[in-house]
Structures are given as C-alpha cells and as structure tokens.
Amino acid sequence: METPTIKLTYLDMIVQCIGFLRTRRGCSRQSIKAYIQNFFKKSSTRFDSALRNALIKGVEQGILIQNKQ
C-alpha cells in the first residue's frame, strides 16, 4: 500500500518556511527561496514567478504581512 503524498502549494511552503526560520523581523524573499529550493527540491523554470505570485496572493488574502513596501 502506497502512502499518500501531500501536495503543498507554494503559499503553504512559504508559511512553513516562515514558521521554521522564526525571525523577529520577518523573512526575506531570498531566504524563503533558498529554504524552498533546499528543503522541497523545487527549481523549475517557473519557480521565481510562482514564488512571487504566491507571496502576492498571501499578502492579498491576509495570510502574510508585508513588512516593507
């Protein structure tokens, strides 16, 4: 019997990354990108745009808070 794999969205990966890093001042986009590439082995050609869109969507939905404009 196969174990079911859970497919995480980029927004879920970002939230997990922020929880893991736990920095007081927030996480930079570069640190989020490095964490996702190392931990989840994501490095497709559309990775940067998918990450950017997930960050924008998270801020719009109120899941993430943008520290600086």
C-alpha positions as CSV (number, residue, x, y, z in Angstrom):
1,M,0.0,0.0,0.0
2,E,1.4,3.4,-1.0
3,T,1.5,6.3,1.4
4,P,-0.4,9.3,0.1
5,T,1.8,12.2,-0.8
6,I,0.6,15.6,0.2
7,K,1.0,18.3,-2.5
8,L,1.8,21.6,-0.9
9,T,1.1,24.9,-2.7
10,Y,3.8,27.5,-2.8
11,L,1.9,29.5,-0.2
12,D,1.9,26.5,2.1
13,M,5.6,26.1,1.6
14,I,6.2,29.8,2.4
15,V,4.1,29.6,5.6
16,Q,6.1,26.5,6.6
17,C,9.4,28.3,5.9
18,I,8.4,31.4,7.9
19,G,7.5,29.2,10.8
20,F,10.7,27.3,10.6
21,L,13.0,30.3,10.4
22,R,11.2,32.3,13.2
23,T,13.0,35.6,12.7
24,R,11.7,38.5,14.6
25,R,12.0,40.9,11.7
26,G,10.5,38.6,9.1
27,C,12.0,36.6,6.3
28,S,13.4,38.0,3.1
29,R,12.4,36.7,-0.3
30,Q,15.9,35.3,-0.8
31,S,15.8,33.3,2.4
32,I,12.3,31.9,1.6
33,K,13.6,31.0,-1.9
34,A,16.7,29.3,-0.6
35,Y,14.7,27.3,2.0
36,I,12.1,26.1,-0.5
37,Q,14.8,25.1,-3.1
38,N,16.8,23.2,-0.5
39,F,14.0,21.6,1.5
40,F,11.4,20.9,-1.2
41,K,13.8,20.5,-4.1
42,K,11.9,22.9,-6.3
43,S,13.9,24.6,-9.1
44,S,11.8,24.6,-12.2
45,T,12.0,27.3,-14.8
46,R,8.8,28.9,-13.5
47,F,9.9,28.8,-9.8
48,D,10.5,32.6,-9.4
49,S,7.2,33.6,-10.9
50,A,5.3,31.0,-8.9
51,L,7.0,32.2,-5.7
52,R,6.3,35.8,-6.5
53,N,2.6,35.1,-7.2
54,A,2.3,33.1,-4.0
55,L,3.7,35.9,-2.0
56,I,1.4,38.5,-3.6
57,K,-1.6,36.2,-3.1
58,G,-0.7,35.6,0.6
59,V,-0.5,39.3,1.2
60,E,-3.8,40.0,-0.5
61,Q,-5.6,37.3,1.5
62,G,-4.1,38.5,4.7
63,I,-2.2,35.3,5.4
64,L,1.2,37.1,5.1
65,I,2.1,40.6,6.2
66,Q,4.4,42.6,4.1
67,N,7.0,44.4,6.3
68,K,8.2,47.0,3.8
69,Q,6.7,48.4,0.6
